[in-house]
Amino acid sequence: MASSSLGMYQAPLAGAPAAAERRSSSSATLPLPLPSKPNTPAILLNNNFLRGTKVVLSRRSRARKPSTSMQAVVRASAAVETLDQTSTTELIEKSINTIRFLAIDAVEKANSGHPGLPMGCAPMGHILYDEVMRYNPKNPYWFNRDRFVLSAGHGCMLQYALLHLAGYDSVKEEDLKSFRQWGSKTPGHPENFETPGIEVTTGPLGQGVANAVGLALAEKHLAARYNKPGFEIVDHYTFCILGDGCQMEGISNEACSLAGHWGLGKLIAFYDDNHISIDGDTEIAFTETVDTRFEGLGWHVIWVKNGNTGYDEIRAAIEEAKAVKDKPTLIKVTTTIGYGSPNKANSYSVHGSALGAKEVDATRQNLGWPYEPFHVPDDVKSHWSRHVSEGASLEAEWQAKLAEYEKKYKEEAVEFKELISGQLPDGWEKALPVYTAESPADATRNLSQQCLNALAKVLPGLLGGSADLASSNMTLLKMFGDFQKDTPEQRNVRFGVREHSMGAICNGIALHSGLIPYCATFFVFTDYMRAAMRISALCEAGVIYVMTHDSIGLGEDGPTHQPIEHIASFRAMPNILMLRPGDGNETAGAYKVAVLNRKRPSVLALSRQKLPQLAGTTIEGVEKGGYIVSDNSMRNKPDLILIGTGSELEIAVKAADEIRKEGKAVRVVSLVSWELFDEQSDDYKESVLPAEVTARVSVEAGSTFGWEKIVGSKGKSIGIDRFGASAPAGTLYKEFGITVDNVIAAAKSLL
């Protein structure tokens, strides 16, 4: 079990929340004298700031002999050679207060935001960005940079201040001054597509730490595949700050359970342990012992009791975390939210609103900060300016190493450079299978597996898996083993029954660069992962969502497992492709579209039941979203248009054959993806769905919501606008009217 570094020398600053003690059921308390802070003005301490001041010594830590990790903390507290501690304590304090006041001033100017977290986390943020992390401010997308994720995204002014000080062009002084305003590069939560230097989009709590797991997985996988002795071309850490809110969300436990199982040793998470949430002290709803939980999840755990001024303790904890190679590390850092605010620190009132002019002035006086808003003192600016040249040097060193690697490992280098550039191999799409009407009928989930395995041979970046349903989703890559702690080079990812974190982890993998992730479950269980899928769409992460059992066609499992409204709901979501293929060629076409779309996710809704291979379906048609499958009309003037998707395309085709026997001109259209069809030219859309033809019937085994857009006010939609039922698939289709006869009847009523 991981040891926790909870040494006596790590005494907390006055103001550490009393809940820290209440959460240790077996703890002893000792009186603590008021702390002194060299080189800084005295803190104005009020009752709020001193609430519950105690030293906590757990029985476990007192009974155990000092561990090697504890000894490391003692040694490192004097000097940390590897972290380049180049500045004096006075300059460090000044730099940390610069971060605090940039956050305070931005929130105050916007009269909106969350100043408390940046004020409390400024010390760990400073140490990470100024002393620990490797990055190039002038090239935020340098591949081998360390990644940082602010899972507690509401505190984004912490990261904006750090990016500004480090020299990122994306966050200038004017950007800080336009915090949370229209068109700014500093939105109210971090957005990777908006602000270079932001790795992932975090807002909903817990998503960020799950993204961080995905980033760390990608690093471990690529390192295992491409690193060679003396040539560690993939070698970077993923750092993350998460708060009490992230810890409460179930997704964080799902993701961190997997991180421990996978042994992601280059993932280091800082838990901002301030015990305050929007409603007040977290003791009202959150009293678990986080340390013990994470140890049980397979993490190494360290507790820094003084996160406010314990700079050496933070540095030492990072060194200890880096020394642990076989498991991720949680560094619990006990901080005071709103540190330095004499009347609001350590209270929920500093969590999500501006301090107010009077409290800002009081905080300036309290922390001895004589500067006007948004000012960065010259010595702080000079100190941070080195990161521009250091970052360029770090990248140049890596590029030189990559050049040497290329000489010795030419084939691997070509593949690696293609991966990290996002370049697809020439002719990769030729690997997709092609079907004829004579090919045997099959479920599109099985056809999907054929496509995945064909693509895996030509797309070295393709990897993924299922939420404990691989044998049902048909998502195993047969030529590869499982990505596990000791086999990270393999490409089948076993997510277990963790749909929500699966989606968020895949977002991290997609945004890391170098890999194309897919993940799978039953379509109805997108309800469990919708938040992550929405973030996929928002943050432009091209995850491929393989969703099987797409309709009532799954049969006897009943309404709990039968998706009804799900197709319509994803059609309503911006920047996501909802694809419902009807046979083998359309399934192959859906995969082509999904692979090509690296900045928007794709949802492939696939059948459990067997479907015939239809004449007229094509990969090229899928790329246009909607196309003509069969037609006996002349001059683009059919009497009737039947429109189907997925398993119901067959029904439309059969109904058309019957109606044509009565001398009618009938066109059958497959509308695989509304989004792709909407993107076509007006001329193309008119050639498929001519406006003057109002006799239109759609058929889809799901909600009819939205179909009025396609069939018009005079058309008819056949679908299901209630929950399903438990029965064999054939019975359900008959009982719900998803039949050839019903389509024919609807069509005749329009002719």
C-alpha positions in Angstrom: 0.0 0.0 0.0 1.2 3.5 -0.8 2.7 5.4 2.1 1.4 8.8 3.1 4.0 11.4 4.0 2.4 13.0 7.0 5.4 14.1 9.0 5.4 16.3 12.1 7.6 18.8 10.4 4.7 19.7 8.1 2.8 21.9 10.4 -0.2 23.7 8.9 -0.5 27.5 8.8 -3.1 29.0 11.0 -6.4 29.0 9.2 -6.3 25.4 8.0 -9.9 24.2 8.1 -11.0 22.4 11.2 -12.6 19.8 9.0 -9.2 18.4 8.3 -9.0 17.2 11.9 -12.6 16.0 12.0 -11.9 13.7 9.1 -9.2 11.8 10.9 -11.1 9.8 13.4 -7.9 8.7 15.2 -6.0 11.9 15.6 -4.3 13.8 18.4 -4.3 17.6 18.6 -1.6 20.0 19.9 -1.7 23.7 20.3 0.1 25.6 17.6 1.7 29.0 18.0 0.9 31.7 15.5 3.1 31.3 12.4 5.7 33.8 11.4 6.3 34.6 7.7 9.8 36.0 7.0 10.2 38.7 4.4 6.5 39.4 4.1 4.1 41.7 6.0 2.2 40.2 8.9 -1.1 38.6 8.1 -4.1 40.2 9.6 -5.6 37.2 11.4 -9.3 37.3 12.4 -11.4 34.6 13.9 -12.3 33.2 10.5 -8.7 32.9 9.5 -7.8 31.1 12.7 -10.7 28.7 12.8 -9.9 25.3 14.1 -6.1 25.8 14.1 -4.5 22.5 15.2 -1.7 20.2 14.4 -2.9 16.8 13.3 -0.9 13.7 13.9 -2.6 10.5 12.7 -2.0 7.4 14.8 -0.8 5.7 11.7 1.9 8.3 11.0 3.0 8.5 14.7 3.2 4.8 15.1 5.2 4.1 12.0 9.0 4.7 11.7 9.9 7.5 9.3 9.7 6.1 5.8 12.2 6.7 3.1 9.7 9.1 1.5 9.5 11.1 4.7 13.3 11.3 4.9 13.3 12.5 1.4 10.9 15.3 2.4 13.3 16.4 5.2 16.3 16.4 2.9 14.4 18.2 0.2 13.1 20.9 2.6 16.6 22.3 2.8 17.4 22.4 -0.9 15.8 20.9 -3.9 18.6 20.6 -6.5 16.5 19.1 -9.3 13.8 21.7 -9.2 16.1 24.7 -9.8 15.1 26.8 -6.8 16.8 29.9 -8.2 15.0 32.7 -6.4 14.9 34.0 -2.9 12.0 33.5 -0.6 11.1 37.2 -0.9 10.9 37.0 -4.7 8.9 33.8 -4.5 6.4 35.4 -2.1 6.2 38.4 -4.5 5.6 36.1 -7.4 2.9 34.2 -5.6 1.1 37.4 -4.6 1.3 38.6 -8.2 -0.6 35.5 -9.2 -3.1 36.1 -6.4 -3.7 39.7 -7.3 -3.9 39.2 -11.1 -6.8 36.8 -10.2 -8.4 39.2 -7.7 -8.2 42.1 -10.1 -9.6 40.2 -13.1 -12.5 38.9 -11.1 -13.1 42.3 -9.6 -13.1 44.0 -13.0 -15.5 41.4 -14.4 -17.6 41.4 -11.2 -17.8 37.7 -11.9 -15.6 34.7 -11.2 -14.0 32.6 -8.5 -11.1 34.3 -6.7 -10.8 31.9 -3.8 -9.1 29.0 -5.5 -6.4 31.1 -7.2 -5.6 32.8 -4.0 -5.2 29.5 -2.1 -3.5 27.6 -4.9 -1.1 30.3 -6.0 1.9 28.6 -4.2 1.5 25.2 -5.9 0.7 26.9 -9.2 3.9 29.0 -8.9 6.1 26.0 -8.1 4.7 24.0 -10.9 5.0 26.6 -13.7 8.1 28.3 -12.5 10.2 25.4 -11.1 8.9 22.1 -12.3 7.1 21.9 -15.6 8.8 21.7 -19.0 7.0 23.7 -21.7 7.7 26.3 -24.4 5.5 29.4 -24.1 6.1 30.3 -27.8 5.0 26.9 -29.0 2.2 25.7 -26.7 1.8 22.6 -28.8 5.4 21.3 -28.5 4.8 17.6 -28.3 7.0 16.6 -25.3 5.8 19.4 -23.0 4.4 18.6 -19.6 0.6 18.8 -19.5 -1.3 20.7 -16.8 -5.0 20.3 -16.2 -7.0 22.5 -13.9 -9.9 20.1 -13.1 -11.4 22.7 -10.7 -11.9 24.9 -13.8 -13.9 27.6 -12.0 -10.5 28.8 -10.6 -9.2 29.4 -14.2 -7.7 32.8 -13.3 -5.0 30.8 -11.6 -4.0 29.3 -14.9 -4.5 32.5 -16.9 -2.2 34.3 -14.5 0.5 31.6 -14.8 0.3 31.6 -18.6 0.6 35.3 -18.6 3.7 35.3 -16.4 5.3 32.5 -18.3 5.1 34.5 -21.6 2.3 32.8 -23.5 1.1 35.1 -26.3 -2.5 33.9 -25.7 -2.8 35.7 -22.4 -1.7 39.3 -22.6 -2.6 41.9 -20.0 -5.6 43.0 -22.1 -6.8 39.4 -22.0 -6.7 39.4 -18.2 -8.6 42.7 -18.2 -11.3 41.1 -20.5 -11.8 38.1 -18.3 -15.2 36.5 -18.9 -16.1 39.0 -21.6 -17.3 38.5 -25.2 -14.6 37.4 -27.5 -11.9 37.2 -24.9 -9.2 34.5 -24.6 -9.9 34.2 -20.9 -13.4 32.6 -20.7 -15.0 31.7 -17.4 -13.7 28.2 -17.5 -10.6 26.9 -19.4 -11.2 26.1 -23.0 -8.4 24.5 -25.1 -9.9 25.6 -28.4 -9.9 29.2 -27.2 -6.7 29.7 -25.3 -3.4 28.1 -26.5 -1.7 26.8 -23.4 -4.9 25.3 -22.1 -4.7 21.5 -22.7 -8.3 20.5 -22.1 -11.7 22.1 -21.5 -12.7 21.9 -17.9 -15.9 23.1 -16.4 -18.1 20.3 -15.1 -16.3 19.1 -12.0 -14.4 15.9 -12.3 -14.1 16.0 -16.1 -10.6 17.5 -15.9 -9.0 14.8 -13.7 -10.5 12.2 -16.0 -9.0 14.0 -19.0 -5.7 14.0 -17.1 -5.9 10.2 -16.9 -6.3 10.1 -20.6 -3.3 12.4 -21.2 -1.2 10.2 -18.9 -2.4 7.0 -20.7 -1.4 8.4 -24.1 2.0 9.3 -22.8 2.6 5.8 -21.3 1.3 4.1 -24.4 3.4 6.1 -26.9 6.5 5.9 -24.7 6.1 2.1 -24.6 5.9 1.9 -28.3 8.5 4.4 -29.5 11.1 5.0 -26.8 14.4 3.2 -27.3 17.4 2.9 -25.0 19.0 6.4 -24.8 16.2 7.9 -26.9 13.2 8.7 -24.6 11.4 10.9 -27.2 8.1 10.5 -25.3 8.9 11.6 -21.7 6.5 14.1 -20.0 4.3 14.4 -16.9 0.7 15.2 -16.5 -0.1 17.5 -13.6 -3.6 18.2 -12.3 -5.2 20.3 -9.7 -8.6 19.1 -8.4 -10.8 20.3 -5.6 -13.3 19.1 -3.1 -16.1 19.3 -5.8 -14.1 17.2 -8.2 -13.6 14.6 -5.4 -17.3 14.5 -4.8 -18.2 13.8 -8.5 -18.4 10.1 -9.3 -16.4 10.5 -12.5 -13.2 11.3 -10.6 -13.4 8.0 -8.6 -14.1 6.1 -11.9 -11.1 7.6 -13.6 -8.7 7.5 -10.7 -9.6 3.8 -10.1 -8.4 3.2 -13.7 -5.3 5.3 -13.3 -4.3 3.3 -10.2 -5.0 0.0 -12.1 -3.0 1.1 -15.0 -0.1 2.3 -12.9 0.1 5.7 -14.5 3.3 6.8 -12.7 3.6 10.1 -14.6 0.3 11.4 -13.4 0.6 13.7 -10.4 -2.6 15.2 -9.0 -2.8 18.0 -6.4 -5.9 17.9 -4.3 -6.7 21.5 -3.2 -7.9 20.4 0.3 -9.6 23.6 1.4 -12.9 22.1 2.7 -15.1 24.8 1.2 -17.7 24.4 -1.5 -20.4 26.8 -2.7 -22.8 25.8 0.1 -20.3 26.2 2.8 -17.9 23.9 4.8 -17.8 20.5 3.0 -18.5 18.8 6.4 -22.2 19.2 5.5 -21.9 16.5 2.8 -18.3 15.3 2.4 -16.6 13.7 5.4 -14.8 10.7 3.8 -11.0 10.2 4.2 -9.8 10.9 0.8 -6.2 9.7 1.5 -7.5 6.2 2.4 -9.7 6.1 -0.6 -6.9 6.9 -3.0 -4.6 4.4 -1.4 -7.3 1.9 -2.0 -7.4 2.9 -5.6 -3.7 2.2 -6.0 -2.3 5.7 -5.7 0.7 6.9 -3.8 -0.6 9.5 -1.4 1.3 12.5 0.2 -0.1 15.1 2.5 1.3 18.6 2.5 -0.3 20.2 5.5 0.8 23.7 4.9 -0.1 24.6 1.3 -0.2 28.3 2.0 3.5 28.9 2.8 5.0 25.4 2.9 6.9 25.8 -0.4 9.7 23.4 0.5 7.0 20.8 1.5 5.3 21.2 -1.9 8.6 20.9 -3.7 9.6 17.8 -1.7 6.2 16.2 -2.4 6.7 16.6 -6.1 10.1 15.1 -5.9 8.7 12.2 -4.0 5.9 11.8 -6.5 8.4 11.7 -9.4 10.4 9.0 -7.6 7.3 6.7 -7.6 7.3 5.1 -11.1 4.6 2.4 -10.8 1.6 4.3 -9.6 0.0 7.8 -9.9 0.4 10.2 -7.0 -2.2 12.3 -5.1 -0.6 15.2 -3.2 -3.2 16.4 -0.8 -2.4 20.1 -0.2 -4.3 21.7 2.6 -4.9 25.3 1.7 -7.0 28.3 2.8 -9.4 29.3 0.2 -9.1 33.1 -0.4 -5.8 33.2 1.4 -4.9 36.7 2.5 -8.5 38.1 2.5 -8.9 39.2 6.1 -12.7 38.9 6.2 -13.5 36.3 3.6 -10.7 33.7 3.7 -11.7 30.2 4.6 -15.4 30.8 3.8 -17.8 30.1 1.0 -18.2 33.8 0.3 -14.8 33.9 -1.5 -15.6 30.8 -3.6 -17.7 32.2 -6.4 -17.9 36.0 -6.3 -15.7 39.0 -6.5 -14.2 40.2 -3.2 -15.7 43.7 -3.5 -13.7 46.9 -3.5 -13.4 47.2 0.3 -12.2 43.6 0.7 -9.8 44.0 -2.2 -8.2 47.0 -0.4 -8.1 45.2 2.8 -6.4 42.2 1.1 -3.9 44.5 -0.5 -3.1 46.0 2.9 -3.0 42.6 4.5 -0.5 41.1 2.0 1.4 44.3 1.7 0.6 44.8 -2.0 1.0 48.5 -3.0 0.5 48.1 -6.7 -2.3 49.1 -9.0 -4.6 46.5 -10.5 -3.0 44.1 -13.0 0.6 45.3 -12.3 3.4 42.8 -12.5 6.4 44.1 -10.6 9.6 44.3 -12.7 11.6 41.8 -10.7 8.8 39.3 -11.0 8.5 40.0 -14.7 12.3 39.6 -15.1 12.3 36.3 -13.1 9.6 34.7 -15.2 10.9 36.0 -18.6 13.5 33.2 -18.7 10.8 30.7 -19.5 10.7 31.9 -23.1 14.4 31.1 -23.8 14.4 28.0 -21.6 11.3 26.7 -23.4 12.9 27.2 -26.8 16.0 25.4 -25.6 14.0 22.5 -24.2 12.2 22.0 -27.5 15.4 22.4 -29.5 17.1 19.7 -27.4 14.1 17.4 -28.0 14.1 18.1 -31.7 17.9 17.2 -31.8 17.2 14.0 -30.0 14.4 13.2 -32.4 16.7 13.8 -35.3 19.2 11.3 -33.9 16.4 8.9 -33.2 15.4 9.2 -36.9 18.8 8.2 -38.1 18.9 5.0 -36.0 15.2 4.1 -36.0 14.0 5.4 -39.4 10.8 3.4 -39.7 9.6 4.1 -36.2 10.5 7.8 -36.6 8.4 8.1 -39.7 5.4 6.5 -38.0 5.9 8.6 -34.8 6.1 11.9 -36.7 3.0 11.1 -38.7 1.1 10.3 -35.5 2.0 13.5 -33.6 1.4 15.6 -36.6 -2.1 14.1 -37.1 -1.2 13.0 -40.6 -3.0 9.9 -41.8 -1.1 7.3 -43.8 -1.6 7.6 -47.6 -4.4 5.4 -48.8 -5.6 4.3 -45.4 -9.2 4.4 -46.4 -8.6 1.6 -49.0 -8.4 -0.8 -46.0 -12.1 -0.4 -45.3 -14.2 -3.4 -46.5 -16.6 -3.0 -49.4 -19.8 -5.1 -49.6 -22.2 -6.1 -52.3 -25.9 -7.1 -52.2 -24.7 -10.7 -52.3 -22.7 -10.3 -49.2 -24.3 -12.1 -46.2 -26.6 -10.2 -43.9 -25.0 -9.2 -40.6 -25.5 -6.9 -37.6 -23.8 -3.5 -38.1 -22.0 -4.1 -34.8 -20.3 -7.1 -36.4 -19.6 -5.1 -39.5 -18.1 -2.4 -37.3 -15.7 -4.9 -35.8 -14.5 -5.8 -39.4 -13.9 -2.1 -40.0 -12.1 -1.5 -36.7 -9.8 -4.5 -37.3 -9.1 -3.4 -40.9 -8.3 0.1 -39.8 -6.1 -1.0 -36.9 -3.7 -2.5 -39.5 -3.2 0.8 -41.3 -3.8 3.4 -38.5 -1.1 2.9 -35.9 -2.8 5.6 -33.7 -6.1 3.8 -33.4 -6.8 2.3 -29.9 -9.7 2.0 -27.6 -12.2 -0.3 -25.9 -15.5 -0.8 -24.2 -17.1 -0.4 -20.9 -17.1 -4.1 -20.0 -19.0 -4.9 -23.2 -16.3 -5.6 -25.7 -17.7 -9.1 -26.7 -21.1 -7.5 -27.2 -20.0 -4.2 -28.8 -17.6 -6.2 -30.9 -14.8 -3.8 -30.4 -11.7 -6.0 -29.8 -8.7 -5.4 -32.0 -7.9 -9.1 -32.6 -4.2 -8.6 -33.4 -3.4 -6.8 -30.2 -3.4 -7.5 -26.5 -4.7 -5.4 -23.6 -3.3 -2.0 -22.5 -2.4 -2.9 -18.9 0.1 -1.7 -16.3 2.8 -4.0 -17.6 1.7 -4.0 -21.3 1.1 -0.4 -22.1 2.1 -0.8 -25.8 -1.1 -2.8 -26.5 -4.1 -1.2 -28.0 -7.2 -2.8 -26.4 -8.3 -0.6 -23.5 -10.4 -2.3 -20.8 -12.5 0.5 -19.2 -14.7 -1.7 -17.0 -18.2 -0.5 -16.1 -17.2 3.1 -16.1 -19.0 4.8 -19.1 -18.7 8.4 -17.8 -14.9 8.3 -17.2 -14.4 6.3 -20.4 -15.7 9.2 -22.4 -13.6 11.8 -20.5 -10.5 9.7 -20.6 -10.9 9.3 -24.4 -11.2 13.1 -24.6 -7.8 13.3 -22.9 -6.3 10.7 -25.3 -7.7 12.6 -28.3 -6.3 16.0 -27.1 -2.9 14.6 -26.2 -2.0 14.2 -30.0 -0.8 11.1 -31.6 -3.8 8.8 -31.1 -7.3 8.2 -32.4 -9.4 6.8 -29.5 -12.7 5.0 -29.8 -14.9 3.7 -27.0 -18.0 1.7 -26.8 -21.1 0.7 -24.9 -24.8 0.2 -25.5 -26.4 3.3 -27.1 -28.8 3.8 -24.2 -25.9 4.1 -21.8 -24.8 7.4 -23.5 -27.0 8.7 -20.7 -24.2 7.8 -18.3 -21.5 9.5 -20.4 -23.4 12.4 -22.0 -21.5 15.1 -20.0 -18.2 13.7 -21.4 -19.6 13.5 -24.9 -20.8 17.0 -24.7 -17.3 18.1 -23.7 -16.0 16.1 -26.6 -18.0 18.2 -29.0 -17.2 21.4 -27.2 -13.5 20.9 -27.0 -13.1 19.5 -30.5 -11.9 16.0 -29.4 -12.4 13.6 -32.3 -13.4 10.6 -30.2 -15.2 7.8 -32.1 -18.2 6.6 -30.0 -19.2 3.0 -31.0 -22.7 2.7 -29.7 -24.4 -0.7 -30.3 -27.9 -2.0 -29.5 -29.2 1.1 -31.1 -33.0 0.5 -31.0 -35.9 -1.6 -29.9 -34.2 -4.2 -32.1 -32.2 -5.4 -29.1 -35.4 -7.1 -28.0 -36.0 -8.8 -24.7 -33.8 -6.6 -22.4 -36.7 -4.2 -22.5 -37.2 -0.4 -22.2 -34.3 0.2 -19.8 -31.9 -0.9 -22.5 -33.8 0.4 -25.6 -32.8 3.9 -26.7 -35.7 6.0 -27.9 -34.8 9.7 -27.6 -31.1 9.3 -27.9 -30.6 9.8 -31.7 -32.6 13.0 -31.6 -30.7 14.3 -28.6 -27.3 13.9 -30.3 -28.7 15.5 -33.5 -29.5 18.5 -31.3 -25.9 18.7 -29.9 -23.5 21.1 -31.7 -20.3 19.8 -33.3 -21.0 16.1 -33.1 -21.8 13.7 -35.9 -24.6 11.3 -35.3 -24.3 8.5 -37.8 -26.7 5.5 -38.1 -25.5 3.2 -40.9 -27.9 0.7 -42.5 -25.5 -2.0 -43.8 -21.8 -2.8 -44.4 -20.9 -0.1 -46.9 -22.6 2.6 -44.7 -20.8 1.3 -41.7 -17.5 1.5 -43.5 -18.5 5.0 -44.7 -19.3 6.0 -41.1 -15.8 5.0 -40.0 -14.2 6.9 -42.8 -16.0 10.0 -41.7 -15.2 9.4 -38.1 -11.5 9.0 -38.7 -11.3 12.1 -41.0 -13.1 14.3 -38.4 -10.3 14.9 -35.8 -12.0 18.0 -34.4 -15.5 16.7 -33.8 -16.6 13.4 -32.3 -18.7 10.8 -34.1 -21.4 8.6 -32.7 -22.0 5.4 -34.6 -25.3 3.8 -33.7 -25.2 0.1 -34.6 -27.6 -2.7 -34.7 -27.7 -5.9 -32.7 -30.0 -7.7 -35.3 -28.8 -8.8 -38.7 -29.4 -6.5 -41.7 -29.1 -7.3 -45.4 -26.5 -5.7 -47.6 -28.5 -3.3 -49.7 -28.0 -2.5 -53.4 -27.2 1.2 -53.9 -25.5 2.0 -50.6 -22.0 3.5 -50.8 -19.2 4.8 -48.7 -19.2 8.0 -50.7 -22.9 8.5 -50.0 -22.3 8.4 -46.2 -19.7 11.2 -46.6 -22.5 13.5 -47.8 -24.8 12.5 -44.9 -27.8 11.7 -47.1 -28.0 10.3 -50.6 -30.3 8.4 -53.0 -30.2 4.6 -52.6 -32.8 3.8 -55.2 -35.0 5.8 -57.5 -37.3 5.2 -60.6 -38.2 8.8 -61.1 -37.3 11.1 -64.0 -36.0 14.7 -63.9 -35.8 14.8 -60.1 -39.5 14.6 -59.8 -40.5 11.5 -57.8 -44.1 11.0 -56.6 -42.9 10.0 -53.2 -39.7 10.1 -51.1 -39.1 7.4 -48.4 -36.4 8.2 -46.0 -34.8 5.8 -43.6 -31.8 5.3 -41.3 -30.0 2.3 -39.9 -32.0 -0.9 -39.7 -35.1 0.9 -41.0 -33.5 1.7 -44.3 -34.3 -1.9 -45.3 -38.0 -1.2 -44.5 -38.0 1.9 -46.7 -36.4 -0.1 -49.6 -39.0 -2.9 -49.3 -41.9 -0.5 -49.1 -40.6 1.4 -52.2 -40.5 -1.9 -54.2 -44.2 -2.5 -53.3 -45.4 1.0 -54.1 -43.5 1.0 -57.5 -45.6 -2.0 -58.5 -48.6 0.4 -58.6 -46.8 2.6 -61.2 -45.5 5.2 -58.8 -42.1 6.9 -59.0 -40.5 6.4 -55.6 -37.1 7.6 -54.3 -35.5 6.0 -51.3 -33.0 8.2 -49.4 -30.6 7.1 -46.7 -30.1 9.9 -44.2 -27.2 8.5 -42.3 -26.1 11.8 -40.8 -28.2 15.0 -40.7 -25.2 17.0 -39.8 -23.2 16.0 -42.8 -26.2 16.5 -45.1 -26.8 20.0 -43.7 -23.2 20.9 -44.7 -23.8 20.0 -48.4 -24.5 22.7 -51.0 -28.1 23.8 -51.6 -27.9 22.3 -55.1 -26.9 18.9 -53.7 -29.6 18.9 -51.1 -32.2 19.9 -53.7 -31.0 17.0 -55.9 -31.8 14.5 -53.0 -34.8 16.1 -51.4 -36.5 18.4 -54.0 -38.5 21.0 -52.3 -41.5 20.6 -54.6 -41.9 16.9 -53.5 -43.9 17.2 -50.3 -45.0 13.5 -50.2 -42.4 12.3 -47.8 -42.4 9.5 -45.2 -39.6 8.9 -42.7 -39.1 5.7 -40.8 -36.8 5.3 -37.8 -37.1 3.2 -34.7 -36.8 6.1 -32.3 -38.3 9.4 -31.4 -39.9 11.3 -34.3 -38.7 14.6 -32.7 -37.0 16.7 -35.3 -38.2 14.8 -38.4 -40.6 17.6 -39.3 -37.5 19.4 -40.5 -37.0 16.6 -43.1 -40.5 15.5 -44.1 -42.1 19.0 -43.8 -45.6 19.9 -42.7 -47.3 17.6 -45.2 -45.1 14.6 -44.6 -45.4 11.8 -42.1 -42.9 10.3 -39.6 -43.1 6.7 -38.4 -41.2 6.2 -35.2 -41.6 5.6 -31.4 -42.6 8.3 -29.1 -42.9 6.2 -25.9 -40.6 3.9 -24.1 -40.0 0.4 -25.5 -41.0 -3.0 -24.1 -39.6 -6.4 -23.4 -40.2 -8.9 -26.3 -38.4 -10.4 -29.2 -37.3 -7.8 -31.8 -39.7 -8.9 -34.5 -42.7 -8.6 -32.2 -41.6 -5.1 -31.1 -41.3 -3.8 -34.6 -44.7 -5.2 -35.4 -46.4 -3.8 -32.3 -44.8 -0.4 -32.6 -45.7 -0.2 -36.3 -42.2 0.0 -37.7 -43.2 -2.2 -40.6 -43.3 -2.2 -44.4 -47.1 -2.2 -44.3 -47.3 0.8 -42.1 -44.9 2.7 -44.3 -47.0 1.8 -47.4 -50.2 3.0 -45.7 -48.6 6.3 -44.7 -47.3 6.8 -48.2 -50.6 6.1 -49.9 -52.3 8.6 -47.6 -50.1 11.2 -49.2 -50.4 10.2 -52.8 
